[in-house]
Amino acid sequence: MFRKNTATEPVYAVYNSIVAQSRQPFFYADWGVPDTVTGRFDMISLHMALLFRRLRDEPKQIKAFSQAVFDLFFKDMDRSLREMGAGDLGVPKKIQKMGNIFFGLLAALNEALDRNDAEALAAVISRNIFDGQDSPQVRALVAYVMERDAALATQPAQSIIGGDLRFEAAA
Protein backbone atom coordinates (compact mmCIF):
# COMPACT_ATOMS: atom_id res chain seq x y z
CA MET A 1 0.00 0.00 0.00
CA PHE A 2 2.81 2.40 0.86
CA ARG A 3 5.16 1.08 -1.78
CA LYS A 4 7.02 3.63 -3.80
CA ASN A 5 5.38 4.26 -7.18
CA THR A 6 7.97 3.15 -9.71
CA ALA A 7 5.79 3.66 -12.79
CA THR A 8 7.51 6.20 -14.98
CA GLU A 9 6.47 7.36 -18.43
CA PRO A 10 8.56 4.65 -20.16
CA VAL A 11 7.06 1.99 -17.86
CA TYR A 12 3.57 3.12 -18.84
CA ALA A 13 4.57 3.24 -22.52
CA VAL A 14 5.88 -0.33 -22.46
CA TYR A 15 2.88 -1.61 -20.52
CA ASN A 16 0.51 0.18 -22.90
CA SER A 17 2.33 -1.43 -25.86
CA ILE A 18 1.84 -4.84 -24.27
CA VAL A 19 -1.86 -4.22 -23.65
CA ALA A 20 -2.40 -2.84 -27.16
CA GLN A 21 -0.66 -5.83 -28.75
CA SER A 22 -2.62 -8.22 -26.52
CA ARG A 23 -5.88 -6.71 -27.74
CA GLN A 24 -5.17 -7.29 -31.43
CA PRO A 25 -8.42 -8.68 -32.90
CA PHE A 26 -6.71 -11.50 -34.82
CA PHE A 27 -5.88 -13.30 -31.56
CA TYR A 28 -9.56 -13.61 -30.76
CA ALA A 29 -11.29 -13.61 -34.17
CA ASP A 30 -8.77 -15.65 -36.18
CA TRP A 31 -6.85 -17.72 -33.65
CA GLY A 32 -9.64 -18.54 -31.23
CA VAL A 33 -8.20 -17.08 -28.05
CA PRO A 34 -11.25 -16.81 -25.78
CA ASP A 35 -12.48 -13.21 -25.83
CA THR A 36 -13.07 -13.25 -22.09
CA VAL A 37 -11.50 -11.62 -19.06
CA THR A 38 -9.36 -14.74 -18.66
CA GLY A 39 -8.39 -14.81 -22.34
CA ARG A 40 -7.35 -11.16 -22.25
CA PHE A 41 -5.35 -11.76 -19.05
CA ASP A 42 -3.66 -14.72 -20.75
CA MET A 43 -2.64 -12.62 -23.75
CA ILE A 44 -1.29 -9.80 -21.59
CA SER A 45 0.58 -12.40 -19.52
CA LEU A 46 2.03 -13.96 -22.67
CA HIS A 47 3.35 -10.61 -23.90
CA MET A 48 4.62 -9.69 -20.44
CA ALA A 49 6.48 -12.99 -20.34
CA LEU A 50 8.10 -12.20 -23.69
CA LEU A 51 9.24 -8.83 -22.33
CA PHE A 52 10.66 -10.36 -19.15
CA ARG A 53 12.40 -13.01 -21.21
CA ARG A 54 14.04 -10.30 -23.29
CA LEU A 55 15.22 -8.36 -20.24
CA ARG A 56 16.10 -11.24 -17.90
CA ASP A 57 19.88 -11.20 -18.44
CA GLU A 58 20.28 -7.43 -18.35
CA PRO A 59 21.94 -5.35 -15.59
CA LYS A 60 20.30 -4.37 -12.30
CA GLN A 61 18.93 -1.05 -13.62
CA ILE A 62 16.97 -2.90 -16.27
CA LYS A 63 15.74 -5.49 -13.76
CA ALA A 64 14.29 -2.56 -11.78
CA PHE A 65 12.46 -1.49 -14.94
CA SER A 66 11.07 -5.02 -15.37
CA GLN A 67 9.88 -4.94 -11.77
CA ALA A 68 8.16 -1.61 -12.34
CA VAL A 69 6.32 -3.01 -15.39
CA PHE A 70 5.34 -6.07 -13.35
CA ASP A 71 4.05 -3.87 -10.52
CA LEU A 72 2.01 -1.79 -12.96
CA PHE A 73 0.58 -4.97 -14.52
CA PHE A 74 -0.72 -6.23 -11.20
CA LYS A 75 -1.89 -2.79 -10.10
CA ASP A 76 -3.93 -2.70 -13.32
CA MET A 77 -5.28 -6.22 -12.66
CA ASP A 78 -6.25 -5.15 -9.12
CA ARG A 79 -8.08 -2.12 -10.51
CA SER A 80 -9.84 -4.24 -13.14
CA LEU A 81 -11.02 -6.77 -10.57
CA ARG A 82 -12.41 -4.01 -8.39
CA GLU A 83 -14.18 -2.42 -11.39
CA MET A 84 -15.77 -5.81 -12.13
CA GLY A 85 -17.14 -5.86 -8.60
CA ALA A 86 -14.72 -8.11 -6.76
CA GLY A 87 -14.91 -7.43 -3.05
CA ASP A 88 -12.01 -5.89 -1.16
CA LEU A 89 -11.39 -9.11 0.75
CA GLY A 90 -11.35 -11.30 -2.37
CA VAL A 91 -9.05 -9.18 -4.52
CA PRO A 92 -5.73 -10.11 -2.84
CA LYS A 93 -6.47 -13.84 -3.21
CA LYS A 94 -7.39 -13.40 -6.86
CA ILE A 95 -4.25 -11.32 -7.50
CA GLN A 96 -2.13 -13.99 -5.81
CA LYS A 97 -3.71 -16.67 -8.02
CA MET A 98 -3.11 -14.52 -11.11
CA GLY A 99 0.51 -14.07 -10.05
CA ASN A 100 0.96 -17.82 -9.68
CA ILE A 101 -0.55 -18.38 -13.13
CA PHE A 102 1.74 -15.73 -14.61
CA PHE A 103 4.90 -17.11 -13.01
CA GLY A 104 3.98 -20.63 -14.12
CA LEU A 105 3.52 -19.39 -17.68
CA LEU A 106 6.80 -17.45 -17.57
CA ALA A 107 8.79 -20.46 -16.33
CA ALA A 108 7.25 -22.87 -18.85
CA LEU A 109 7.61 -20.39 -21.71
CA ASN A 110 11.27 -19.75 -20.85
CA GLU A 111 12.01 -23.45 -20.70
CA ALA A 112 10.38 -24.18 -24.07
CA LEU A 113 11.89 -21.17 -25.83
CA ASP A 114 15.35 -21.74 -24.32
CA ARG A 115 15.29 -25.18 -25.96
CA ASN A 116 13.72 -23.78 -29.15
CA ASP A 117 11.14 -26.54 -28.66
CA ALA A 118 7.98 -25.75 -30.63
CA GLU A 119 6.20 -28.86 -29.31
CA ALA A 120 6.85 -27.91 -25.68
CA LEU A 121 5.75 -24.36 -26.46
CA ALA A 122 2.57 -25.70 -28.06
CA ALA A 123 1.87 -27.66 -24.86
CA VAL A 124 2.40 -24.50 -22.76
CA ILE A 125 0.12 -22.40 -24.96
CA SER A 126 -2.50 -25.13 -25.23
CA ARG A 127 -2.56 -25.61 -21.44
CA ASN A 128 -2.49 -21.92 -20.52
CA ILE A 129 -4.69 -20.35 -23.19
CA PHE A 130 -6.76 -23.04 -24.92
CA ASP A 131 -7.82 -25.30 -22.01
CA GLY A 132 -5.58 -28.12 -23.20
CA GLN A 133 -6.86 -28.23 -26.78
CA ASP A 134 -4.48 -28.56 -29.71
CA SER A 135 -5.47 -26.93 -32.98
CA PRO A 136 -4.10 -25.01 -35.94
CA GLN A 137 -4.75 -21.84 -33.89
CA VAL A 138 -2.41 -23.11 -31.17
CA ARG A 139 0.24 -23.69 -33.83
CA ALA A 140 -0.30 -20.18 -35.22
CA LEU A 141 0.19 -18.72 -31.75
CA VAL A 142 3.33 -20.84 -31.27
CA ALA A 143 4.80 -19.45 -34.51
CA TYR A 144 3.83 -15.92 -33.43
CA VAL A 145 5.48 -16.33 -30.02
CA MET A 146 8.68 -17.72 -31.52
CA GLU A 147 8.80 -14.89 -34.08
CA ARG A 148 8.14 -12.21 -31.45
CA ASP A 149 10.75 -13.71 -29.14
CA ALA A 150 13.34 -13.51 -31.93
CA ALA A 151 12.26 -9.97 -32.86
CA LEU A 152 12.43 -8.77 -29.26
CA ALA A 153 15.95 -10.20 -28.96
CA THR A 154 17.05 -7.69 -31.62
CA GLN A 155 15.57 -4.69 -29.79
CA PRO A 156 18.15 -2.86 -27.65
CA ALA A 157 17.36 -2.97 -23.95
CA GLN A 158 18.02 0.77 -23.70
CA SER A 159 15.29 1.42 -26.27
CA ILE A 160 12.86 -0.78 -24.38
CA ILE A 161 13.52 0.90 -21.03
CA GLY A 162 13.15 4.20 -22.86
CA GLY A 163 9.56 3.20 -23.61
CA ASP A 164 9.95 1.83 -27.15
CA LEU A 165 8.71 -1.76 -27.22
CA ARG A 166 7.70 -3.15 -30.60
CA PHE A 167 6.06 -6.48 -31.27
CA GLU A 168 6.05 -6.40 -35.08
CA ALA A 169 8.39 -8.73 -36.87
CA ALA A 170 11.97 -7.56 -37.20
CA ALA A 171 12.68 -5.84 -40.50
Secondary structure, 3 states (H helix, E strand, C coil): CCCCCCCCHHHHHHHHHHHHHHCCHHHHHCCCCCCCHHHHHHHHHHHHHHHHHHHCCCCHHHHHHHHHHHHHHHHHHHHHHHHCCCCCCCHHHHHHHHHHHHHHHHHHHHHHHHCCCHHHHHHHHHHHHCCCCCCHHHHHHHHHHHHHHHHHHCCCHHHHHCCCCCCCCCC
